Amino acid sequence: MQQAKPAKIAAENQMPMPMSKPNQQATGSKPNTEILTTLKLRQLPALAETDAIKPTGHLREYKLEAKPARWELVSGVQTDAHTFNGTVPGPTIRAKEGDTIRVILKNSLPEETSIHWHGLHIPNNMDGVPSFTQHAVKPGETFTYEFIANHAGTYMYHSHFNSIPQIDKGLYGLLIIDPQNKGALKHDREYTMLFGGWNVPNQSGGQQKQTGNDKMTGMSKGKANEPKHKGNVRSMMNHGAQNKDQQKNPHAGMNMPPTESSKDNAGSSVMGMDYNYWTINGKSFPDTDPIEVKQGEVVHVRMANISNGTHPMHLHGHDFRIIAKDGHPLASPSIVNTVTVNPGETYDIDFIADNPGEWVFHCHELHHTTNAMVEPGGLMVLVKYIK
C-alpha cells in the first residue's frame, strides 16, 4: 500500500487535521492493487522429491582435460590456474535422472589429480579419492568415470588430490541432474552461481572500471596481498596411510602429493585461507554476469560453494524461497532474503520478479565483496529487469 503523504503542521490553536482511515486512498485515486507481498511466492508449489527412477538408456559423455591456463578474474587481473578444458569453472555436466554419465578425464597438469563427484551416491570405485578409492591420475594419463545419475539436484565436481591448492586454482565445476518427473513447479529462467576463493600474489591495480551506461564506478582491480606458505599435505596423507594392510588396501604405496608446492604461489594457504579475490562462476564483480529477468517471471538460482569461506547471500528488493539443499527438495520451502552457504553446500532458490529496477545480489560477509580489499567487487551480481 502506498504511504499517505505527511500532513503539513497545523498552525498554533488550529484544529488538527483528521487522520485517514487505514488503507484509505486519496480522493479520486485508484486503489493500489500491486502491493508487494510474499503471497504469490508462498503459493508456488514445492519441488518434487524423487521416489524412484528408471534407467533411461541414454549416455551423457563428457571429455575433461585438466590443464594449466591463465585465467582473468576481473579485467586486468590474471593468475595461473588449473582448469578443466581451459575454463574456470569447468563445463557444466548435465543429465537427467536415470541417464548414464561417462566422463573421460585426461590429465595434462604437471602433477597428479582426480575428480570427486560431490554429493552423489555412486559406486565406491568412482568416488575419485586417491589412496582410498583409486590411484591418482598421473600426468599424461586418462581415467574414465561412469555412473548412473540417480538423484535430481545441484551438485559439484572437483579435484580430490592435493585438493586445497588445486581447487583454489580453479579445478572444479557444476553438475546438474534434472528430474524425470518435473512436477508442478515451473521456472521461466535459471541461473547458476558457483562461489570460489583466490589468493593472487603480486597484482597491482586500483584502477576504475566504467563501461557504457554502467552506473557503478570505482570498480577496483585491487592490489593483492602476499600469500602464506602452504602446509605439507603429503606428510598428513602418509600418516593416514602408514598403518593400512597392504593386502586389503589396493591403493597403499601409491604416490602422495609432492613435498613442495610449485613455484607459482597463487592459491590460499592451508591454514590462513588468505583469499584476496572472490569469484562467482570464475569472475569477480563487476565482471560477473547479471541475472536478467522480466516482470512477473519465476527465476531459479542454483548456488554452490566450492570455496573455504562462508557466504551469507543477500538479495535486495525481493524475498526468495529456499526450495532445496544439497540436492534434496524441501517439502515446505522457507521464505527469506538471505541464505548462508557454507563450504561444500549447495542451495536451490527461486523468486518472483515483482519489483522492477536494478538490484544487487551479494555476499553479506562484506570483505567478500571486495577485490584485494577494495569494494565493490567479489561476490556480487546485478539483478536486471529487461523488457
N, C-alpha and C positions, 0 to 999 in steps of 0.2 A: 504494500500500500504506500502511495506517495505520502510523505510527511507534509502536514499543513505548514504554510509559511508563518513565521513568528509574527505575532501581532505587535503593532507599534506600542510603545509605553504610553499609557494614558496620562494626560496632564493631571496635576495635583487637583484633588477634590472632584475629579471627573469619575463617573461610574465606570468600573472596569468592563471590558468587552466580555460578552458571554463566551464560555468555552464551547467548542464544537463537539458534537456527539461523536463517539467512536465510529470510525470507518466512514464518516460523513465527508463527501467530496464538496469542493467549492461549487457554488450555484452555477448551473449552466455547463459544468464539465461532465465528461463521460466517465462512468465508473472504470477504475483501473482493474482490468481482469488479468493482466500479465504480471502477476505477483511472483517473485522468485521464491519458491519453496522447494522442499525435498519430496513433495507428494508424488510427482511423476517418477522420481528416482526410486522411491520406495515401492512403487507399483511394478517396476521391472521384475521379471522372473529371475530366479537364481540359475546358475549354470547347472547343467545336468551332470550327475555323477555317473561314472562308469560302473556298471554291474558285471557285464560280461562282454567279451569281444569275439569276433570270428576272424580267423586269418583271411586276408583279402587275396593272397597270392601275388600281390604287387611288390616289386622290388624297387626300392629307392636307393640308388647307388651314388655315392659321392667320392670324389678324389680330393684328398687334402695333402698339400705339401707344406711341411713345416720348414720354413726357411728364413734367413735373416733379411731385413729390409730397413730402409729409412722410413720413418713414419712421422707425419706432421700432425701434432696435437692441436695446434691452433696456428693461424697464419704467421709464418716467420719462426716458429719453434719446432725443430725437428729433433728426433732422437733415434738411436739404434733400437730396433725392435726385433722380436721373434714373432713371426706371423704364420697364419695358415693361408696359403695362396696369395701372400703379399699384402693382406689387409688386416686391420685391427678394428673390430673383432673379425674372426674368420667368417666364412659364408654361413648363413643361417641354414641349418639342416631341418627339413620339414617333411613330415609324413603323417599318415592317418593311422589311427589305431588298427592293429592287425597287419599293417604293412611290414615287410622285412627291410630293415635299414642295413646297408652294407657301406662301410667307409674304408677306403684303401688309403692308408697313411704312408706317405713317403717322407723319410727324414733327410732333409738337406741342410740341417743345422750342423754346426761343428761339434755338437755334443749329443748324447742320448736323450730320448724323450719318450712320451707315451700319451695316450688320450684316455681320460676318465669321463664317464657319462654320468654327470652329477644329478642324482635324484632318481635315476631309472632302475627298475628291477630287471636285471639282465643276468645271463649266465656268469658264473664266477670268473671264468677264463676270459671274459670280455670286459672286465671292470677297469683294466688299464692301470694297475698299481704295481710297478716293478718291485721286485723282491718278495711279492706276495702272490700275485695272480698272473704275471707274465714277465718275461725278460724285457728290459728296456730296449727300445728300438734304436739300434746303433746308426751313426751317420752313414748314409748311402743305402740303408736297408728299408724294406717296406713291411707293413703289418696290416692285416685285414681284420677289421671288427665287423661282426654280423650278429644281429639280434632282432627280435620282434618288438615293434613299437606297441607296448602293451598297456599304456595308460595315458589318456589325454592330459595335456598340461604344458606349462612353460618350464623348460629345463636349460642346463648349460653343459657344455663340454670344455675340458681344459686339460693342460698338462698335469701329470701327477708324478713327474720325476724332476728333481731339483726345482720343485714346483713354485717356491716363492719367487726366485728371480725369473723363471720362465713365464709365469703368469703375469708378473709385474711388467714384463716386456711385451705382453700382448698375446700370449699363446692361449686363446680361448675363443669361444663363440656361443651362439644361442641355438638351442634345439627345441622345436615346437612340434607337439603331437596333437593333431586335430581329432575330435571325437568322431566315432562312427555315427552316433546319434547326436545331432547338434542341439536338440531340444528347442524350447520356445524362445530362448534369448537370442536376439539378433543384434548385430552391431553394424553400423554404417562404415566405420573406419577402424583400422588397427594400427598401432604404433608399438615399437619396442624401445626399451631403454636399458642398456647393459652398462653398469657402472664400473669404472676402472680407476686405479690409482697409479701414479707415476712419480718417480724421482728422476728429474732431468738435470744432470750436472752442467755447470759452465754455460748456461744460457743467458744471454743479455737481451734486453728488450725495453719494456716500459713505454712502447710507442702506442699511439692511439689508433683505433680502427674505426672507420666510419664509411659506410657504403650506401649509395643511393639515398633512399628516404629513411634509412635506419636512424631511429631517434636515440639509440644508445651510443654514447660517446665515451671516450676514455677507456676503451677496452684494452687492457694491457696484456702484452705478452709476458710481462713479468721478468724477474731475474731469479734464477733457480738457486737453491741452497746446495751446499756440498753434501753428498750422501755419507752415511757412516759405513763402516766395513760390514760385509755380510758375515753371518755366523758359519760355522763349519757343519754343513748338513751331512757330509759324508761320515763324520765320526758318530753322529746320532744314529744313522741308519746301520752302521756297523755294530754299534752297541745293541740295537734292537734285534739283529740277526745272529749274534755270536753264539747263542745257546740253542739254535734250531737244529733239529735232527736232519742230517744231510739226506737220509733216505726218504724221509717224509716230506721234505721241502725241496721240490724240484728246482726252485729258483735260488737256493742257497749258493753262495760263492759267486753270484753274478756281480757285474761291475757296479760300483756305487758312484754317486756324483763326484765330480772332480774335487781335489783337495783345495784348489784355489779358484776363486771366481775369475772370470775373464777380465781382460784389460778394460773393457767397457764397463764403467761403474753405474750405468743407468739402471734404475730399479730401486726398490726400497731396501733398507737394512732389515735384517731378520728381526731384530728386537725393536728398533726405533720406528719402523714404518714411516720414514721421513718423506712422505709424499709431498710434492710441491705443485703437482698438476693433477686434476681430476677430470675424467672424461665420461661422456655418455656416447656409447657406440664409437669409441675411439677418438672423439673430438671434444675439446673444451669450448665453452661459451666464449665468444659469440659465434663460433663456427659449428655449433650443434644445429642439427636440422630442426626446424619448427614443427609443431603439431598443428596442422591446418584442419579446420573444421568449418562446417556450415551450420547456420542456425537450425536448432532442433535435432541435430544428429546425435546418435548414441555412439560414443567413442570408447574403444577398448585399448588399454595401455598395458603392455606386459613389462614388468620391471624385474631385473635380476642383478644381484650384487656379487661380482667376482672379486672385488677389492677387499682389503683388510680394514676398511673403515665402515662405520655405521652411518646410515644416511636417512634421516627423517625427511621424507619428500613431501613438500607442501605445495598445493595448488591454489593460486589466487583466484578469487572471483567465482569459485564453484565448490560444491561438495562432490565427493565421488564415493563409489561403493567398493569395498574390498570383496571381490567375488571368488577368489581362490588364493591359496597359499601353498607354495611348494608343489604345485600341480594338483592340489586337492580342492574341489569346489566347496564353498561354504553354503550350507543349507539356508542360513539366514545371513545374507550379506550385511556388513556393518557400514554405516554412512559416516564419513569423516572428511576432513580436508588435509590431514597429514597422516602418513603411514611410515613407520620406521622399518627400513630394510636392512637387516643385519647381514654380515658376511655369509655368503653361501645361500641366502634365501632368495626366493622368487615370489612375486605377488602379481596377481591379475586384478586390475581395477577397471571400472568404467564410469563415465559421467555423461550427463546430457548437456550439450552445447546450448545453454539457455541464457547466456549473458554476454552479448557481443562486445568485442574490444580486442585488445592485445594484452594478454596476461602472462605472468611468469609462473613457471613450474620449476621449483628448485629445492635443493637440499637445505634444511634449516640448521645444519651444523655449518655455520656461516663461513668458516675458513675453507670449507669445501666449495664455496662459490667464488674462489679467487684463482688467479693464475700467478704462481710464485708470490702469494700473499698480496696481490693487487686485485681488487674487485672492480667490476663484476667479471666473473669467469667461471671456470669449472663446471659444476653440476647444475646447469640451468638450461632450460629450453623455453621458448616462447610458444604460447597457445594463441594462434592467429585465426580470427574469423575471416573467411573468404566468401565471395559471392558466387 
